[in-house]
Amino acid sequence: MPTSAAPRPDRIRLVVSDMDGTLLDPAGEAPADLYPLLERLHAAGITFVPASGRQRATIAATFPADRTPAHDALVIIAENGTLVTRGDEVVSLDVLDPAVVAEVVRAVRGLGTSRGGGAVLAGTRGAYVERSDAAFVDHVRTYYNELTVVDDLLAVDDRVLKVAVYDDVDSATGTLPALVHLRATHQVVVSSPHWIDVMEAGVNKGVALRRLQAELGVGPDETMVFGDYLNDVEMLDAATWSYAMADAHPDVLARARFTAPSNAEHGVVRVLAALLDDATRRSA
């Protein structure tokens, strides 16, 4: 069960945070006090890593060079763990079989327009949609800065990291039944009330984090993780100091060891600021 305990500041080396519903406020914006906090974390020798279902380019836009210390070595876990980068270096990459991509696209087409949905191919060079109405495209651009509208998703020439499927009503009850059979061979995760992500089997934010921990030589006891939704649970399992946001999905609250104030209350920043303040007091 979640508690309000706090980690020892001198033992933390890695902090990983989900973006939507966690680090970002309800308007999808980064708290203004995030950037001074990043400076403090860097000075303390703590690596901060954003981890999201968003596209790498979209995540990177939240961390501009003039406000992010060691920006050239910024580590990003993107596309729900299918892509991990450090600066311009690819740490890990997992792509889908084109046959599976085609199966998902056809399944989404078969749902028609009753769910107000559509498929997004998240590729290594950008994202692609074939649904072209402005409302849908504008919504998708929130998560995919590098987005191209194409006539036919099945004709896209790119390696696909995941297929993200949007459902305007409810992803778990509407779109999931059309894709759930793929869980026998692939990762099919409800990443928000309106999104489902289809990825290679065994790929998630937790797997990506464990790879990163091995790369950095950092253990679970030295790691803090923040999340709010079902695509965060494996990532929470990779850290001793796992935090669910106060308004997180019930399954996430049950899985995490600790709680943080909601994203509306800038919970991630508040918990980390308290950690660093504790470090300052200990060293005084």
C-alpha positions as CSV (number, residue, x, y, z in Angstrom):
1,M,0.0,0.0,0.0
2,P,1.3,3.5,-0.7
3,T,2.8,5.5,2.2
4,S,4.2,9.0,2.6
5,A,7.7,7.8,3.5
6,A,10.7,9.5,1.9
7,P,14.0,8.1,0.5
8,R,17.5,9.1,1.8
9,P,18.7,11.9,-0.5
10,D,22.3,10.7,-0.5
11,R,21.2,7.3,-2.0
12,I,19.3,8.5,-5.0
13,R,21.1,8.5,-8.4
14,L,18.2,8.2,-10.9
15,V,14.8,9.8,-11.1
16,V,12.3,8.7,-13.8
17,S,9.0,10.4,-14.3
18,D,6.0,9.8,-16.6
19,M,4.8,12.9,-18.4
20,D,1.0,13.2,-18.9
21,G,-0.9,13.0,-15.6
22,T,2.3,13.0,-13.7
23,L,5.0,15.6,-14.4
24,L,2.9,17.8,-16.6
25,D,0.0,19.8,-15.2
26,P,-3.6,19.2,-16.3
27,A,-3.1,21.6,-19.2
28,G,-0.2,19.5,-20.4
29,E,2.4,22.1,-19.4
30,A,5.6,21.6,-17.4
31,P,5.5,23.4,-14.0
32,A,7.7,26.6,-14.1
33,D,9.6,25.4,-11.1
34,L,10.7,22.2,-12.9
35,Y,13.7,23.9,-14.5
36,P,15.4,25.2,-11.4
37,L,14.8,21.8,-9.9
38,L,16.6,20.1,-12.9
39,E,19.6,22.3,-12.1
40,R,19.5,21.2,-8.4
41,L,19.2,17.5,-9.4
42,H,22.2,17.8,-11.8
43,A,24.3,19.5,-9.1
44,A,23.5,16.7,-6.7
45,G,24.6,14.1,-9.3
46,I,21.1,12.8,-9.9
47,T,20.0,11.9,-13.5
48,F,16.5,12.9,-14.4
49,V,14.8,10.9,-17.1
50,P,11.3,11.7,-18.7
51,A,9.5,8.5,-19.6
52,S,6.4,8.7,-21.8
53,G,4.2,7.2,-24.5
54,R,4.9,10.4,-26.3
55,Q,7.2,10.7,-29.3
56,R,10.9,11.5,-28.5
57,A,10.8,14.8,-30.3
58,T,7.7,15.9,-28.4
59,I,9.3,14.9,-25.0
60,A,12.5,16.7,-26.0
61,A,10.6,19.9,-26.7
62,T,9.7,20.1,-23.0
63,F,13.4,20.1,-22.1
64,P,15.0,22.9,-24.1
65,A,18.8,23.3,-24.1
66,D,18.8,26.6,-22.4
67,R,16.8,25.3,-19.4
68,T,18.1,21.7,-19.1
69,P,21.5,21.0,-17.7
70,A,23.7,18.5,-19.6
71,H,21.1,18.7,-22.4
72,D,23.4,16.9,-24.9
73,A,23.3,13.9,-22.7
74,L,19.6,14.0,-21.7
75,V,18.1,10.5,-21.4
76,I,14.6,10.0,-22.8
77,I,12.4,6.9,-22.6
78,A,9.9,7.4,-25.4
79,E,7.0,5.6,-27.1
80,N,6.3,3.6,-23.9
81,G,9.8,2.1,-23.7
82,T,10.3,1.1,-27.4
83,L,12.9,3.8,-27.8
84,V,15.5,5.0,-25.3
85,T,18.1,7.6,-26.2
86,R,20.9,9.5,-24.5
87,G,21.4,12.7,-26.4
88,D,21.6,11.6,-30.0
89,E,22.7,8.1,-29.1
90,V,20.1,5.2,-29.3
91,V,20.4,3.1,-26.1
92,S,17.7,0.7,-27.1
93,L,15.1,0.3,-29.9
94,D,12.3,-2.2,-30.5
95,V,10.3,-2.3,-33.7
96,L,7.1,-4.1,-34.7
97,D,6.7,-6.8,-37.4
98,P,5.1,-5.1,-40.4
99,A,2.5,-7.8,-40.5
100,V,1.4,-6.9,-37.0
101,V,1.3,-3.2,-37.9
102,A,-1.0,-4.1,-40.9
103,E,-3.2,-6.2,-38.7
104,V,-3.8,-3.4,-36.2
105,V,-4.4,-0.8,-38.9
106,R,-7.0,-3.1,-40.5
107,A,-8.7,-3.7,-37.1
108,V,-9.0,0.0,-36.4
109,R,-10.4,0.6,-39.9
110,G,-12.9,-2.1,-39.1
111,L,-14.2,-0.2,-36.1
112,G,-15.3,2.6,-38.4
113,T,-15.9,6.1,-37.1
114,S,-18.3,5.3,-34.3
115,R,-15.6,5.5,-31.7
116,G,-14.2,8.8,-33.1
117,G,-10.8,7.1,-33.3
118,G,-7.8,6.4,-35.5
119,A,-4.4,4.7,-35.6
120,V,-1.1,6.4,-35.3
121,L,2.1,4.7,-36.5
122,A,5.0,5.8,-34.3
123,G,8.0,5.3,-36.6
124,T,11.7,5.9,-36.2
125,R,11.5,9.0,-38.5
126,G,8.2,10.4,-37.3
127,A,4.6,9.5,-36.8
128,Y,1.9,8.9,-39.4
129,V,-1.9,9.1,-39.5
130,E,-4.4,8.5,-42.4
131,R,-7.3,10.2,-40.7
132,S,-7.0,13.8,-41.8
133,D,-9.7,15.9,-40.1
134,A,-8.3,18.8,-38.2
135,A,-9.7,17.9,-34.8
136,F,-8.0,14.5,-34.8
137,V,-4.7,15.7,-36.3
138,D,-4.5,18.6,-33.8
139,H,-5.1,16.2,-30.9
140,V,-2.5,13.8,-32.1
141,R,0.1,16.6,-32.5
142,T,-0.1,17.1,-28.8
143,Y,1.9,13.8,-28.5
144,Y,3.6,13.7,-31.8
145,N,5.4,16.9,-32.9
146,E,6.8,15.2,-36.0
147,L,3.5,14.0,-37.7
148,T,2.6,13.3,-41.3
149,V,-0.8,12.7,-42.7
150,V,-0.7,10.0,-45.4
151,D,-3.3,8.5,-47.7
152,D,-2.6,4.9,-46.6
153,L,-0.9,3.8,-43.4
154,L,-0.1,0.4,-45.0
155,A,2.1,2.2,-47.5
156,V,4.3,3.9,-44.9
157,D,8.0,3.2,-45.4
158,D,9.4,3.4,-41.9
159,R,10.3,1.1,-39.0
160,V,7.3,1.2,-36.6
161,L,8.0,1.3,-32.9
162,K,4.4,1.0,-31.9
163,V,0.8,1.6,-33.1
164,A,-1.1,4.0,-30.9
165,V,-4.8,3.7,-31.2
166,Y,-7.1,6.6,-30.2
167,D,-10.7,6.0,-29.0
168,D,-12.8,9.1,-28.3
169,V,-15.2,7.3,-26.0
170,D,-13.2,4.8,-23.8
171,S,-10.3,2.7,-25.0
172,A,-10.7,-0.1,-22.5
173,T,-14.3,-0.9,-23.4
174,G,-14.4,0.2,-27.0
175,T,-11.2,-0.4,-28.9
176,L,-9.5,-3.0,-26.7
177,P,-11.8,-5.9,-27.5
178,A,-10.8,-5.6,-31.2
179,L,-7.1,-5.8,-30.3
180,V,-7.0,-8.0,-27.2
181,H,-6.3,-11.2,-29.1
182,L,-2.9,-9.7,-29.9
183,R,-1.9,-10.0,-26.2
184,A,-1.0,-13.6,-26.9
185,T,2.0,-12.5,-28.8
186,H,2.4,-8.8,-28.3
187,Q,2.2,-6.0,-25.7
188,V,-1.2,-4.4,-25.8
189,V,-1.5,-1.7,-23.1
190,V,-4.2,0.7,-22.2
191,S,-2.1,3.8,-21.7
192,S,-4.9,6.3,-20.9
193,P,-8.7,6.4,-21.0
194,H,-8.5,7.2,-24.7
195,W,-5.3,5.5,-25.9
196,I,-4.1,1.9,-26.5
197,D,-0.5,1.1,-27.5
198,V,0.5,-2.1,-29.4
199,M,4.2,-3.0,-29.2
200,E,6.5,-5.9,-29.3
201,A,6.1,-8.6,-26.6
202,G,8.1,-7.8,-23.5
203,V,8.5,-4.1,-24.2
204,N,7.3,-1.6,-21.7
205,K,8.6,1.3,-19.7
206,G,9.8,-1.1,-17.0
207,V,12.0,-3.1,-19.4
208,A,13.4,0.1,-20.8
209,L,14.2,1.4,-17.3
210,R,15.9,-1.8,-16.3
211,R,18.1,-1.6,-19.5
212,L,18.9,2.0,-18.6
213,Q,19.8,1.0,-15.0
214,A,22.2,-1.6,-16.3
215,E,23.7,0.9,-18.7
216,L,24.2,3.5,-15.9
217,G,25.2,1.0,-13.2
218,V,22.2,2.1,-11.0
219,G,20.1,-0.2,-8.8
220,P,16.5,-0.1,-7.8
221,D,17.4,1.2,-4.3
222,E,19.0,4.2,-6.1
223,T,16.0,4.9,-8.3
224,M,12.8,7.0,-7.9
225,V,9.9,6.6,-10.3
226,F,6.7,8.6,-10.6
227,G,3.6,7.5,-12.6
228,D,-0.2,7.6,-12.8
229,Y,-1.5,5.2,-15.3
230,L,-1.4,1.5,-16.4
231,N,1.5,1.9,-18.7
232,D,3.6,2.9,-15.7
233,V,3.2,-0.1,-13.5
234,E,6.2,-2.1,-14.8
235,M,8.3,1.0,-14.4
236,L,7.2,1.4,-10.8
237,D,8.3,-2.2,-10.2
238,A,11.9,-1.3,-11.2
239,A,12.4,1.1,-8.4
240,T,12.4,0.8,-4.6
241,W,11.1,4.4,-4.4
242,S,8.0,4.1,-6.6
243,Y,5.4,6.9,-6.4
244,A,1.9,7.0,-7.6
245,M,0.2,10.4,-8.0
246,A,-2.6,11.0,-5.6
247,D,-5.2,10.8,-8.4
248,A,-3.6,7.8,-10.2
249,H,-5.4,4.8,-11.6
250,P,-6.4,2.5,-8.6
251,D,-4.2,-0.3,-9.9
252,V,-1.2,2.1,-10.0
253,L,-2.0,3.3,-6.4
254,A,-2.0,-0.4,-5.4
255,R,1.3,-1.1,-7.1
256,A,3.3,1.9,-5.9
257,R,5.1,2.0,-2.5
258,F,4.6,5.7,-2.0
259,T,2.3,8.6,-2.9
260,A,2.9,12.0,-4.3
261,P,0.5,15.0,-4.6
262,S,-1.4,15.1,-7.9
263,N,0.0,16.6,-11.1
264,A,-2.3,19.6,-10.6
265,E,-0.4,20.2,-7.3
266,H,3.0,19.7,-9.1
267,G,3.6,16.6,-7.0
268,V,6.7,15.4,-8.7
269,V,8.5,18.7,-8.3
270,R,7.3,19.0,-4.7
271,V,8.6,15.5,-3.7
272,L,12.0,16.0,-5.4
273,A,12.4,19.5,-3.9
274,A,11.8,18.0,-0.5
275,L,14.4,15.4,-1.2
276,L,17.0,18.0,-2.1
277,D,16.0,20.2,0.8
278,D,16.6,17.2,3.1
279,A,20.1,16.8,1.5
280,T,20.9,20.4,2.2
281,R,19.9,20.1,5.8
282,R,21.9,16.9,6.3
283,S,25.0,18.6,4.9
284,A,24.7,21.8,6.9
